[in-house]
């Protein structure tokens, strides 16, 4: 009987810490990824807001490439032109360019997360560009201060796609690209290229290999 009583406090402690660990995991904001999903919904509105349209393209049609469920849930919409590959995000009646596009595919994959835990979402995106030297990069739009940040890291081997474990891990993989058009691109992830992390409130990109190509 005494032995059973001695084990009781230990059992209670184990149950307490297990419950705390589960609660902590539940409080981690989920990360949601999504691909290009083209439609013509809302394109007239955004073209009127874009201050500088892509030049030099006679036929350059704007497409809404955001799943309707994503726009309804998070309040932003991403648009992309099918010839120039120019890509824009519209949030609270303002439009923001998403990286470079000339010579590449423009924006190719996306993720929504709150990596810095400030209660406001960031919209992460991969994009490719480069006349003569193709490169793929990663950036994000912060809904808190409405700014676009592009990480220095560049992948010169091809394109990348954003992936997640559905919880707290967000990363980019080298990808095989299957493009029906510039607004309808299927990316199949292969080996991991880099991870997006946050330390002390600072969001950064950590390449998988120290020898990976960088700029800046």
C-alpha positions as CSV (number, residue, x, y, z in Angstrom):
1,X,0.0,0.0,0.0
2,X,2.8,2.4,0.9
3,X,4.6,1.7,-2.4
4,X,1.4,2.5,-4.3
5,X,1.2,5.9,-2.5
6,X,4.8,6.6,-3.3
7,X,4.2,6.1,-7.0
8,X,1.0,8.3,-7.0
9,X,2.8,11.7,-7.0
10,X,5.1,10.5,-9.8
11,X,2.1,9.4,-11.9
12,X,0.4,12.7,-11.3
13,X,3.5,14.6,-12.5
14,X,3.7,12.6,-15.6
15,X,0.0,13.2,-16.4
16,X,0.5,17.0,-15.8
17,X,3.5,17.3,-18.1
18,X,1.8,15.2,-20.8
19,X,-1.3,17.4,-20.7
20,X,0.9,20.5,-20.9
21,X,2.7,19.2,-23.9
22,X,-0.5,18.4,-25.8
23,X,-1.9,21.8,-25.0
24,X,1.2,23.5,-26.3
25,X,1.0,21.6,-29.6
26,X,-2.7,22.6,-29.9
27,X,-1.8,26.3,-29.4
28,X,0.7,26.2,-32.3
29,X,-1.0,28.0,-35.3
30,X,-1.4,25.6,-38.2
31,X,0.4,26.2,-41.4
32,X,-1.6,26.0,-44.6
33,X,0.0,25.6,-48.1
34,X,-1.8,26.0,-51.5
35,X,-0.9,25.9,-55.2
36,X,-1.8,28.2,-58.1
37,X,-5.5,27.8,-58.7
38,X,-6.5,30.0,-61.7
39,X,-9.8,31.7,-62.3
40,X,-10.9,35.1,-63.6
41,X,-12.7,36.1,-60.3
42,X,-12.1,39.7,-59.3
43,X,-9.5,40.5,-61.9
44,X,-11.1,43.7,-63.0
45,X,-10.9,45.1,-59.5
46,X,-7.2,44.4,-59.1
47,X,-6.1,45.6,-62.5
48,X,-7.6,49.0,-61.6
49,X,-5.4,49.1,-58.4
50,X,-2.1,48.0,-59.9
51,X,-0.1,51.2,-60.5
52,X,2.4,49.8,-62.9
53,X,1.2,47.1,-65.2
54,X,3.8,44.8,-66.9
55,X,5.0,46.4,-70.1
56,X,6.0,44.8,-73.4
57,X,3.3,42.1,-73.5
58,X,0.5,42.5,-76.1
59,X,-1.6,39.7,-74.6
60,X,-1.2,39.5,-70.9
61,X,-4.3,38.3,-69.0
62,X,-4.7,38.6,-65.3
63,X,-5.8,35.6,-63.3
64,X,-6.9,35.1,-59.7
65,X,-4.7,32.2,-58.6
66,X,-6.0,31.9,-55.0
67,X,-8.4,29.1,-53.9
68,X,-11.7,30.7,-52.9
69,X,-11.6,29.1,-49.5
70,X,-8.2,30.7,-48.8
71,X,-9.4,34.2,-49.7
72,X,-12.5,33.8,-47.6
73,X,-10.5,32.6,-44.6
74,X,-7.6,35.0,-44.6
75,X,-8.8,38.1,-46.5
76,X,-6.2,38.3,-49.2
77,X,-6.1,37.3,-52.9
78,X,-3.1,36.6,-55.2
79,X,-3.2,37.5,-58.9
80,X,-0.9,36.6,-61.7
81,X,-0.5,37.5,-65.4
82,X,-0.3,34.6,-67.8
83,X,2.4,36.0,-70.1
84,X,4.7,38.2,-68.1
85,X,4.2,36.1,-64.9
86,X,3.9,39.3,-62.9
87,X,2.4,38.4,-59.5
88,X,0.6,40.5,-57.0
89,X,-1.2,40.2,-53.6
90,X,-4.2,42.3,-52.8
91,X,-4.9,42.9,-49.1
92,X,-7.3,45.5,-47.6
93,X,-7.8,47.3,-51.0
94,X,-4.0,47.7,-51.7
95,X,-1.8,45.7,-54.1
96,X,1.7,44.4,-53.4
97,X,4.1,42.9,-56.0
98,X,5.4,39.4,-55.0
99,X,9.0,39.2,-56.0
100,X,10.6,39.3,-59.5
101,X,9.2,37.5,-62.5
102,X,11.0,38.5,-65.7
103,X,12.6,35.5,-67.3
104,X,11.0,33.0,-64.9
105,X,7.7,31.6,-63.7
106,X,6.9,34.4,-61.2
107,X,5.0,33.2,-58.1
108,X,4.6,29.4,-58.0
109,X,3.6,28.2,-54.5
110,X,2.2,29.6,-51.3
111,X,1.8,29.1,-47.6
112,X,-0.1,31.0,-44.8
113,X,1.5,30.9,-41.3
114,X,2.2,33.0,-38.2
115,X,5.8,32.0,-37.7
116,X,6.7,34.9,-35.3
117,X,3.6,34.4,-33.1
118,X,2.4,38.0,-33.2
119,X,-1.2,36.9,-34.0
120,X,-1.0,38.2,-37.6
121,X,-0.5,35.9,-40.6
122,X,2.3,36.0,-43.1
123,X,1.8,34.9,-46.7
124,X,4.9,33.0,-47.9
125,X,5.6,32.4,-51.6
126,X,8.2,30.9,-53.9
127,X,9.0,32.6,-57.2
128,X,11.4,32.2,-60.0
129,X,13.0,34.7,-62.4
130,X,16.2,35.5,-64.2
131,X,17.0,36.4,-67.8
132,X,19.8,33.9,-68.7
133,X,20.3,32.6,-65.2
134,X,17.2,31.0,-63.8
135,X,16.8,31.2,-60.0
136,X,14.1,30.4,-57.4
137,X,13.6,32.4,-54.2
138,X,11.3,32.7,-51.3
139,X,9.6,35.7,-49.7
140,X,6.7,36.6,-47.5
141,X,4.1,39.3,-47.1
142,X,3.5,40.3,-43.5
143,X,-0.2,41.3,-42.9
144,X,0.9,43.1,-39.7
145,X,3.0,45.8,-41.3
146,X,2.0,45.2,-44.9
147,X,5.5,44.7,-46.2
148,X,7.1,42.2,-48.6
149,X,10.4,40.6,-47.6
150,X,12.5,38.4,-49.9
151,X,15.2,36.1,-48.4
152,X,18.7,36.3,-49.8
153,X,18.9,32.6,-50.6
154,X,18.6,31.6,-54.3
155,X,18.3,28.1,-55.8
156,X,20.0,28.1,-59.2
157,X,19.2,24.4,-59.8
158,X,15.5,24.9,-60.6
159,X,12.3,25.8,-58.8
160,X,11.1,25.3,-55.3
161,X,7.8,24.5,-53.6
162,X,6.6,25.3,-50.1
163,X,5.8,22.3,-47.8
164,X,4.6,21.8,-44.2
165,X,4.0,19.1,-41.7
166,X,0.6,20.8,-41.0
167,X,1.8,22.1,-37.7
168,X,4.8,24.3,-36.9
169,X,7.3,23.3,-39.7
170,X,7.5,25.3,-42.9
171,X,10.2,24.5,-45.5
172,X,10.9,24.6,-49.2
173,X,11.8,21.6,-51.4
174,X,13.6,21.4,-54.7
175,X,10.8,20.8,-57.2
176,X,10.0,19.2,-60.5
177,X,7.8,21.6,-62.5
178,X,4.9,20.7,-64.8
179,X,3.5,23.8,-66.4
180,X,0.3,23.8,-68.4
181,X,0.5,27.6,-68.5
182,X,2.3,30.2,-66.3
183,X,-0.8,30.4,-64.1
184,X,-1.3,26.6,-63.9
185,X,1.9,25.1,-62.6
186,X,2.1,21.8,-60.7
187,X,5.2,21.4,-58.5
188,X,6.3,18.1,-57.1
189,X,8.7,18.4,-54.1
190,X,11.8,16.4,-53.9
191,X,14.7,17.0,-51.5
192,X,14.5,19.7,-48.9
193,X,16.2,23.0,-49.9
194,X,15.7,25.3,-46.9
195,X,13.6,25.8,-43.7
196,X,11.8,28.9,-42.6
197,X,12.3,29.5,-38.9
198,X,11.7,32.2,-36.3
199,X,14.1,33.0,-33.4
200,X,13.5,35.9,-31.0
201,X,10.7,37.2,-33.2
202,X,13.0,37.3,-36.3
203,X,11.9,35.2,-39.3
204,X,14.8,33.8,-41.4
205,X,15.6,31.2,-44.0
206,X,18.1,28.4,-43.2
207,X,19.5,26.6,-46.3
208,X,19.6,22.8,-45.9
209,X,23.2,22.8,-47.1
210,X,25.9,25.3,-46.2
211,X,27.2,25.1,-49.7
212,X,23.9,26.3,-51.3
213,X,24.1,29.3,-53.5
214,X,23.3,32.7,-51.9
215,X,23.1,36.3,-53.0
216,X,23.6,39.5,-51.0
